[in-house]
Amino acid sequence: MSLVTRNQPESTPTWTDLDVTEGDGAGRAVEFYGALFGWEPRAERGHGVTFLLRGRPVAGLRTVPAGAERLGAWRTYFAADDCDAVAGRVVAAGGELRRAPAELGGLARAAVAVDPVGAEFGLWQGRDLLGCERVNEPDTLVRNDLSTPEAERARAFYAAVFSYTLDGNKDLPDFDFTFLRRPDGHEIGGVLGTPEAPVSRWETTFEVADADVTVARATAAGGAAQAPSATLYGRMAQVTDPLGTTFHVIARPR
């Protein structure tokens, strides 16, 4: 269990939110994630909804106009000490800004970008909302990994923007997987080379106490899920919410 009480070190995945369409999208998402993870919604004036777990922010919803293109995944935001400066590095390294740095009503200064392989991500300079204040425990964010058919290009970009070091994974010799580490050596996620992937995308994983129970809850709440399977790091499953958003859940060994 980790309780976050200050802005995370720069380059750490620190916040995640989900695009929902105007109308009943937010209501359906609130019901689903409340049933799945026990999250409670807090409305943010003009800035969607913040999900709380035992009184602490763990994720958010962002409302987009009906008919607007949705990401179809939870968006990964990286901590930025100076959002504008990091946004400049994104562009210099070959990325593009989809939303320029802007204030979110005192919650944070944030931006949304696209990397050179087409994966969208965000930057988060926390103010009143630090980001996810509960992580690495059941029903909270535990991991973010980039799946892409252009792994080498992606690795070079994120190393340039965030000064990550790149380490191979000896535990998975049959996979093109690279750990991303902050300059202090802390692992923040990884890049998975997936030649058959149709798009590049940051994948979000939430920790759960029991993957099988969570999958049953997801289907009962109107979502869909693959059967959980055992992996080197825990029992894992892919879940799709009623709005078509995919993510993973994992029950880690204890």
Backbone hydrogen bonds, N-H to C=O, Kabsch-Sander energy under -0.5 kcal/mol:
donor,donor_aa,acceptor,acceptor_aa,energy
2,S,135,V,-1.7
4,V,2,S,-0.6
4,V,133,E,-2.6
5,T,3,L,-0.5
11,S,79,A,-2.7
12,T,9,P,-1.8
14,T,77,Y,-2.9
15,W,77,Y,-1.2
17,D,75,R,-1.0
18,L,60,G,-1.6
20,V,62,R,-2.5
22,E,64,V,-1.7
24,D,22,E,-0.5
25,G,21,T,-0.6
26,A,21,T,-0.6
28,R,24,D,-2.5
29,A,25,G,-2.2
30,V,26,A,-2.8
31,E,27,G,-2.2
32,F,28,R,-2.4
33,Y,29,A,-2.8
34,G,30,V,-1.7
35,A,31,E,-2.1
36,L,32,F,-2.5
37,F,33,Y,-2.4
38,G,33,Y,-0.6
38,G,34,G,-1.2
39,W,33,Y,-1.3
40,E,52,L,-2.7
42,R,50,T,-2.1
44,E,48,G,-3.1
45,R,43,A,-0.5
47,H,44,E,-2.7
49,V,61,L,-1.6
50,T,42,R,-3.0
51,F,59,A,-3.2
52,L,40,E,-3.1
53,L,56,R,-2.6
56,R,53,L,-1.4
58,V,51,F,-2.6
59,A,51,F,-1.0
60,G,16,T,-1.4
61,L,49,V,-2.9
62,R,18,L,-3.2
64,V,20,V,-3.0
68,A,65,P,-2.3
74,W,246,T,-0.6
75,R,17,D,-3.3
77,Y,15,W,-2.5
78,F,122,G,-2.8
79,A,12,T,-2.7
80,A,124,W,-2.0
86,V,82,D,-2.4
87,A,83,C,-2.4
88,G,84,D,-1.8
89,R,85,A,-1.6
90,V,86,V,-2.2
91,V,87,A,-1.9
92,A,88,G,-2.3
93,A,89,R,-1.8
94,G,91,V,-1.5
95,G,90,V,-2.8
96,E,114,V,-2.5
98,R,96,E,-0.6
98,R,112,V,-2.4
99,R,112,V,-2.5
102,A,110,A,-2.0
104,L,108,A,-2.9
105,G,103,E,-0.6
107,L,104,L,-2.5
109,R,125,Q,-2.2
110,A,102,A,-2.5
110,A,108,A,-0.6
111,A,123,L,-1.6
112,V,99,R,-2.0
113,A,121,F,-3.3
114,V,96,E,-2.7
115,D,119,A,-2.7
118,G,115,D,-2.1
121,F,113,A,-2.4
122,G,76,T,-3.1
123,L,111,A,-2.5
124,W,78,F,-2.6
125,Q,109,R,-2.6
126,G,124,W,-0.8
127,R,107,L,-2.3
127,R,129,L,-0.6
128,D,106,G,-2.3
129,L,107,L,-2.4
130,L,128,D,-0.7
132,C,14,T,-3.5
133,E,57,P,-3.2
133,E,131,G,-0.5
134,R,57,P,-0.9
135,V,2,S,-2.1
136,N,141,L,-2.6
139,D,207,E,-3.5
140,T,137,E,-1.2
140,T,207,E,-0.6
141,L,134,R,-0.5
142,V,205,T,-2.6
143,R,205,T,-1.8
145,D,203,E,-1.9
146,L,190,G,-2.9
147,S,145,D,-0.6
147,S,201,R,-2.6
148,T,146,L,-0.5
148,T,192,L,-2.4
154,A,150,E,-2.0
155,R,151,A,-2.8
156,A,152,E,-2.0
157,F,153,R,-1.8
158,Y,154,A,-2.4
159,A,155,R,-2.0
160,A,156,A,-1.7
161,V,157,F,-2.3
162,F,158,Y,-2.5
163,S,159,A,-1.4
164,Y,158,Y,-0.7
165,T,181,R,-2.2
167,D,165,T,-0.5
167,D,179,F,-1.9
169,N,177,F,-0.9
170,K,168,G,-0.6
172,L,169,N,-1.3
175,F,172,L,-1.8
176,D,193,G,-0.5
177,F,175,F,-1.6
178,T,191,V,-2.3
179,F,167,D,-3.7
180,L,189,G,-2.6
181,R,165,T,-2.1
181,R,179,F,-0.5
182,R,186,H,-2.8
185,G,182,R,-2.6
188,I,180,L,-2.7
189,G,180,L,-0.9
190,G,144,N,-0.8
191,V,178,T,-2.4
192,L,146,L,-3.6
193,G,176,D,-3.6
193,G,191,V,-0.6
194,T,148,T,-3.1
194,T,192,L,-0.7
197,A,194,T,-2.0
201,R,147,S,-2.4
203,E,145,D,-3.8
203,E,201,R,-0.5
205,T,143,R,-2.6
206,F,248,H,-2.7
207,E,140,T,-2.7
208,V,250,I,-2.4
214,T,210,D,-2.2
215,V,211,A,-2.4
216,A,212,D,-1.9
217,R,213,V,-2.2
218,A,214,T,-2.5
219,T,215,V,-2.1
220,A,216,A,-2.1
221,A,217,R,-1.8
222,G,219,T,-1.2
223,G,218,A,-2.9
224,A,240,T,-2.6
226,Q,238,Q,-2.5
229,S,236,M,-2.7
231,T,234,G,-1.7
234,G,231,T,-0.6
235,R,251,A,-2.0
236,M,229,S,-2.9
237,A,249,V,-2.1
239,V,247,F,-3.1
240,T,224,A,-3.2
241,D,245,T,-2.7
244,G,241,D,-2.2
246,T,72,G,-1.7
247,F,239,V,-2.2
248,H,204,T,-2.6
249,V,237,A,-2.5
250,I,206,F,-1.9
251,A,235,R,-2.8
252,R,250,I,-0.7
